[in-house]
Structures are given as C-alpha cells and as structure tokens.
Amino acid sequence: MSLPLTPLGAFLAILSMALVTYLTRSGGVLVMSRIPIGPRVERFINAMAGSVLVAVITPMALYGDWGARLALAATFGVMLASRKPLLAIGAGIATAAGWRLI
C-alpha cells in the first residue's frame, strides 16, 4: 500500500499510525487485565524488558559510529556510578553531541 504525497496522504499516514499505536497499547492492557500476575509472569515481564533493551542497543554498538559507541559507554558508566537513569541518558546525549560537534 502506498499513500500519495499530499496533505491528505500525510494525514492518513499519521491517523493510521495513531490507530495502530492505540490498538497495540489498549490490546496489551486488555490482555494483561485477564492474566493474573504471579511471580512467573512478573519474571517474564522483567526479562522481556531487558531483552528489548539489548535488542535496541546491540545494533547501535556493532554498526553505529564512534559517537554512538562513546554515548553508550558514557551512559553505561554514569548509570553504574550514579544509578540515576536521567543523568545517564543526559550524559549519553551530551557525549554523542560532543563527538559529532568535533
């Protein structure tokens, strides 16, 4: 399927993406409201969060430029030292921006 490059096509693309996002999120809530969250389900959810994080970071570490790699290292180091995610994210962004500025 292709949409025409017109304002109506852009609107339809945005509307369809919003609908898919809404259905995905509401579907997850609907499914999880029917599943009792015991220790086994909780372990699964925690493991899935980590695996998604690794799936996002690994290609960036392997195929990204040095700015991306240094940003990952800075984020990792600050997170280990401070245990504050927002500070670690800020350090990663600042490192990538600084590297690309050079």
C-alpha positions as protocol buffer text, in pm:
chain_id: "A"
residue {
  index: 1
  type: MET
  ca { x: 0 y: 0 z: 0 }
}
residue {
  index: 2
  type: SER
  ca { x: 128 y: 345 z: -79 }
}
residue {
  index: 3
  type: LEU
  ca { x: -17 y: 681 z: 9 }
}
residue {
  index: 4
  type: PRO
  ca { x: 2 y: 983 z: -219 }
}
residue {
  index: 5
  type: LEU
  ca { x: 244 y: 1260 z: -121 }
}
residue {
  index: 6
  type: THR
  ca { x: -31 y: 1509 z: -42 }
}
residue {
  index: 7
  type: PRO
  ca { x: -155 y: 1665 z: 281 }
}
residue {
  index: 8
  type: LEU
  ca { x: -439 y: 1410 z: 283 }
}
residue {
  index: 9
  type: GLY
  ca { x: -188 y: 1125 z: 241 }
}
residue {
  index: 10
  type: ALA
  ca { x: 20 y: 1258 z: 529 }
}
residue {
  index: 11
  type: PHE
  ca { x: -291 y: 1291 z: 744 }
}
residue {
  index: 12
  type: LEU
  ca { x: -398 y: 934 z: 663 }
}
residue {
  index: 13
  type: ALA
  ca { x: -50 y: 803 z: 745 }
}
residue {
  index: 14
  type: ILE
  ca { x: -49 y: 982 z: 1081 }
}
residue {
  index: 15
  type: LEU
  ca { x: -403 y: 867 z: 1156 }
}
residue {
  index: 16
  type: SER
  ca { x: -323 y: 505 z: 1072 }
}
residue {
  index: 17
  type: MET
  ca { x: -6 y: 510 z: 1285 }
}
residue {
  index: 18
  type: ALA
  ca { x: -202 y: 660 z: 1576 }
}
residue {
  index: 19
  type: LEU
  ca { x: -468 y: 391 z: 1539 }
}
residue {
  index: 20
  type: VAL
  ca { x: -212 y: 110 z: 1535 }
}
residue {
  index: 21
  type: THR
  ca { x: -38 y: 258 z: 1840 }
}
residue {
  index: 22
  type: TYR
  ca { x: -368 y: 287 z: 2027 }
}
residue {
  index: 23
  type: LEU
  ca { x: -474 y: -67 z: 1939 }
}
residue {
  index: 24
  type: THR
  ca { x: -135 y: -207 z: 2042 }
}
residue {
  index: 25
  type: ARG
  ca { x: -139 y: -32 z: 2378 }
}
residue {
  index: 26
  type: SER
  ca { x: -505 y: -99 z: 2457 }
}
residue {
  index: 27
  type: GLY
  ca { x: -468 y: -459 z: 2343 }
}
residue {
  index: 28
  type: GLY
  ca { x: -179 y: -508 z: 2584 }
}
residue {
  index: 29
  type: VAL
  ca { x: -382 y: -363 z: 2870 }
}
residue {
  index: 30
  type: LEU
  ca { x: -682 y: -579 z: 2777 }
}
residue {
  index: 31
  type: VAL
  ca { x: -476 y: -899 z: 2761 }
}
residue {
  index: 32
  type: MET
  ca { x: -282 y: -828 z: 3082 }
}
residue {
  index: 33
  type: SER
  ca { x: -604 y: -744 z: 3272 }
}
residue {
  index: 34
  type: ARG
  ca { x: -712 y: -1103 z: 3219 }
}
residue {
  index: 35
  type: ILE
  ca { x: -383 y: -1266 z: 3322 }
}
residue {
  index: 36
  type: PRO
  ca { x: -310 y: -1298 z: 3693 }
}
residue {
  index: 37
  type: ILE
  ca { x: 33 y: -1152 z: 3764 }
}
residue {
  index: 38
  type: GLY
  ca { x: 214 y: -1410 z: 3970 }
}
residue {
  index: 39
  type: PRO
  ca { x: 587 y: -1449 z: 4025 }
}
residue {
  index: 40
  type: ARG
  ca { x: 631 y: -1639 z: 3697 }
}
residue {
  index: 41
  type: VAL
  ca { x: 457 y: -1372 z: 3485 }
}
residue {
  index: 42
  type: GLU
  ca { x: 647 y: -1097 z: 3667 }
}
residue {
  index: 43
  type: ARG
  ca { x: 980 y: -1268 z: 3589 }
}
residue {
  index: 44
  type: PHE
  ca { x: 876 y: -1297 z: 3223 }
}
residue {
  index: 45
  type: ILE
  ca { x: 786 y: -927 z: 3203 }
}
residue {
  index: 46
  type: ASN
  ca { x: 1114 y: -824 z: 3367 }
}
residue {
  index: 47
  type: ALA
  ca { x: 1315 y: -1048 z: 3135 }
}
residue {
  index: 48
  type: MET
  ca { x: 1133 y: -914 z: 2830 }
}
residue {
  index: 49
  type: ALA
  ca { x: 1217 y: -556 z: 2922 }
}
residue {
  index: 50
  type: GLY
  ca { x: 1587 y: -640 z: 2939 }
}
residue {
  index: 51
  type: SER
  ca { x: 1581 y: -832 z: 2613 }
}
residue {
  index: 52
  type: VAL
  ca { x: 1414 y: -541 z: 2431 }
}
residue {
  index: 53
  type: LEU
  ca { x: 1682 y: -309 z: 2568 }
}
residue {
  index: 54
  type: VAL
  ca { x: 1959 y: -539 z: 2446 }
}
residue {
  index: 55
  type: ALA
  ca { x: 1789 y: -571 z: 2106 }
}
residue {
  index: 56
  type: VAL
  ca { x: 1789 y: -193 z: 2068 }
}
residue {
  index: 57
  type: ILE
  ca { x: 2142 y: -131 z: 2196 }
}
residue {
  index: 58
  type: THR
  ca { x: 2334 y: -415 z: 2027 }
}
residue {
  index: 59
  type: PRO
  ca { x: 2297 y: -297 z: 1664 }
}
residue {
  index: 60
  type: MET
  ca { x: 2395 y: 54 z: 1770 }
}
residue {
  index: 61
  type: ALA
  ca { x: 2706 y: -78 z: 1942 }
}
residue {
  index: 62
  type: LEU
  ca { x: 2803 y: -300 z: 1649 }
}
residue {
  index: 63
  type: TYR
  ca { x: 2713 y: -84 z: 1350 }
}
residue {
  index: 64
  type: GLY
  ca { x: 2697 y: 267 z: 1492 }
}
residue {
  index: 65
  type: ASP
  ca { x: 2962 y: 531 z: 1457 }
}
residue {
  index: 66
  type: TRP
  ca { x: 3206 y: 626 z: 1731 }
}
residue {
  index: 67
  type: GLY
  ca { x: 2965 y: 888 z: 1861 }
}
residue {
  index: 68
  type: ALA
  ca { x: 2707 y: 616 z: 1930 }
}
residue {
  index: 69
  type: ARG
  ca { x: 2964 y: 386 z: 2090 }
}
residue {
  index: 70
  type: LEU
  ca { x: 3102 y: 659 z: 2315 }
}
residue {
  index: 71
  type: ALA
  ca { x: 2748 y: 760 z: 2410 }
}
residue {
  index: 72
  type: LEU
  ca { x: 2674 y: 400 z: 2509 }
}
residue {
  index: 73
  type: ALA
  ca { x: 2991 y: 384 z: 2716 }
}
residue {
  index: 74
  type: ALA
  ca { x: 2914 y: 716 z: 2886 }
}
residue {
  index: 75
  type: THR
  ca { x: 2557 y: 612 z: 2959 }
}
residue {
  index: 76
  type: PHE
  ca { x: 2673 y: 280 z: 3100 }
}
residue {
  index: 77
  type: GLY
  ca { x: 2944 y: 439 z: 3315 }
}
residue {
  index: 78
  type: VAL
  ca { x: 2721 y: 712 z: 3457 }
}
residue {
  index: 79
  type: MET
  ca { x: 2443 y: 463 z: 3525 }
}
residue {
  index: 80
  type: LEU
  ca { x: 2680 y: 235 z: 3714 }
}
residue {
  index: 81
  type: ALA
  ca { x: 2822 y: 524 z: 3914 }
}
residue {
  index: 82
  type: SER
  ca { x: 2504 y: 715 z: 3994 }
}
residue {
  index: 83
  type: ARG
  ca { x: 2212 y: 474 z: 3945 }
}
residue {
  index: 84
  type: LYS
  ca { x: 2015 y: 768 z: 3801 }
}
residue {
  index: 85
  type: PRO
  ca { x: 1871 y: 694 z: 3455 }
}
residue {
  index: 86
  type: LEU
  ca { x: 1800 y: 1056 z: 3361 }
}
residue {
  index: 87
  type: LEU
  ca { x: 2155 y: 1161 z: 3443 }
}
residue {
  index: 88
  type: ALA
  ca { x: 2292 y: 865 z: 3243 }
}
residue {
  index: 89
  type: ILE
  ca { x: 2073 y: 947 z: 2943 }
}
residue {
  index: 90
  type: GLY
  ca { x: 2186 y: 1309 z: 2959 }
}
residue {
  index: 91
  type: ALA
  ca { x: 2549 y: 1201 z: 2969 }
}
residue {
  index: 92
  type: GLY
  ca { x: 2497 y: 979 z: 2664 }
}
residue {
  index: 93
  type: ILE
  ca { x: 2325 y: 1255 z: 2468 }
}
residue {
  index: 94
  type: ALA
  ca { x: 2593 y: 1508 z: 2563 }
}
residue {
  index: 95
  type: THR
  ca { x: 2871 y: 1265 z: 2466 }
}
residue {
  index: 96
  type: ALA
  ca { x: 2716 y: 1188 z: 2125 }
}
residue {
  index: 97
  type: ALA
  ca { x: 2656 y: 1558 z: 2060 }
}
residue {
  index: 98
  type: GLY
  ca { x: 3008 y: 1649 z: 2167 }
}
residue {
  index: 99
  type: TRP
  ca { x: 3165 y: 1381 z: 1948 }
}
residue {
  index: 100
  type: ARG
  ca { x: 2961 y: 1487 z: 1646 }
}
residue {
  index: 101
  type: LEU
  ca { x: 3046 y: 1850 z: 1709 }
}
residue {
  index: 102
  type: ILE
  ca { x: 3418 y: 1775 z: 1679 }
}
